[in-house]
């Protein structure tokens, strides 16, 4: 009930279920609730994880019932926070691609070349150190990395693949 009510932005309902099941939430669901609800909020509301971890620490250090307000704060924060599952979807696609391309070679230009043999095999050849290129670029938003990618870092079979597509709520809307 806590998961469903906080997904639906229902603060009073979330508060009720938190109090109704407070000890159960703490013992059985808090760890799962932190993960599940933070997964819903993580990029749209980056503070969600911080608030949840602070509540967990409060419970750990002072115990219940003293930490009930910290737990309530986390529940209310998650219930009212902007939601997005874009990071979860991106990470799922990454995991899928890793499984499918596990045996694909790492591109030569991004391989480390600590030995002469590796240098002779062109490990690290033509590597472009991003900071050398970005420092001279015109950057539209100093809070974000440049839109231009100076080099391909993925295996050939994944060339040009994008994983994270930001949503339209909270902080994620500005990415």
N, C-alpha and C positions, 0 to 999 in steps of 0.2 A: 504494500500500500504506500509506503514511503517513497519508493521509486516512482510509481505511477503518478502520485500527487505532485512530486517535485518536477517531474517531466512536464507536467501541465501548467507550471507556474502557479500552483495553488498554495500560497503561503499559509493560510489558516489551516488548510487540510493537512499540509505537511507537518505543521507544528503539532496538530492533534495526534497524528500517527507517531511522531517522534516521542511525545510525552506518553501516549498510551503504551508504547512498546519500548520505552527508553532503555531499560536494562537489556531487553532482547536485542534492540538495535546495537547497543554497545557490545554485547558479547558475541552475537551471531552475525550481525549485518554491517557493523560500522566499517570494517575493513572492506567489504564488498561495496558498501554504499560510497565510500570514499573513491574507490576505483571507478565504479559505474557512473556516478554522477559527475565526477571530474572528467571522465571521458566525454560526457555530454557537453561540458562547459569549457574544456581546457584551452582552446584558442580564442573562443569568443569572450571568455572571462579568465584571463591568466591567473587572477588572484584566487580562483576557486581551490586549487591545490594547496596554496599557502594557508587559506582559512581552514581547510579540512585537516591539514597536518598540525596546525596550531591547536585545533580542538582535540586531536588525538594526543598531542603532547600534554594538554591540560588534563585530560582523563588519566594519562599515565602518571603525571606528577601529583595531582591533588585528589584524583579518584572521584567517584560518584558518592553522594549527589552534588558535591561542590562544583563539579565540572559540567553539570547539566546546562548551564547557560552557554558555555563554549560549544557544546554539542548542538544546542538550539540555534546558536548563531551560524554554525556550519550548515545546518539543515535549511534555515531561512535563506542564507546566502545562495545555496545551490538551487533552492526552489525559485528564487527571483532572478537568478543570473541568466544572461543571454545563453542560448543553447546552440551547439553546432557539433556535428559528428564528423566534420571534414578531416580532422587529424586521424581519427579512428579509421575512416575509410582509406585515407592515404597509407597508413601503416599496414592495413590489411593488403593493399595492392603491393606494397614493398615486400611483405612476407611471401606473397604468392610469386612475385618475380624472382625473389631469391631462390625459392624452391625450384622454379622452372629453369633458371640459368646458373645453377650452382657450379656447373663445370665450365662456364664461359670464362675465357681468360680476362684478367685485369688489363685494361689498356696499357700499353708499354709506357706511354708518356707519364703515367702517374705511379709507376712502379719505383720503389726505392732502389738506388744503385750504390750500395756501400762497398762493393768490391769491383775490381777492374773487369772481371769476367762479366758482371752484370752491366757495366758500362759498355763493354764490347758488344753485348747483346741488345744494345739500345734501350736499356731500362732507363727511364727518366729523360730520354732524349725528347727535345721539343716541349718539355714541360713549361707551362706558363704560370708563373707565380702570380696569382690573382691580385695581390696587393700592389704589385708593380704596375698593373694595368688600370686598376680601379682608382688609384690616386690621381690620375690625370683625366678621368672621365667626368663628364658633366652629370651630376647626380641630382635627380628631381626631388627625392625625399631622403634627407640625411639619416632618417630613422630606419630606412630599409636598404637592403643591398641593391646594387644596380640591376636593372632588368636584363642587361646584356651578360651572357655567359661567355667568358673568354676561351673556354676549352670544354671538350666533352669528357666527362668523368665516368660515365657508365659504360658497361660492355657494349660492343657493337650491336648486339641484338636488341638492346634497350635504348639505343641512341635517340635522343630527343624526348624520351619519356618524362612525363611530369606526374608527380604523385599527389602533391598537396594542392588542392583547389579551395581557397578560402571561401567561407560562407559570407553572409550579409548581415550578421548580428554582432553587436559588441565590438571588441577590439579587432576581431577577424575582418570586419568590413573595411578596415584601413590597410589591410595587407595587400 
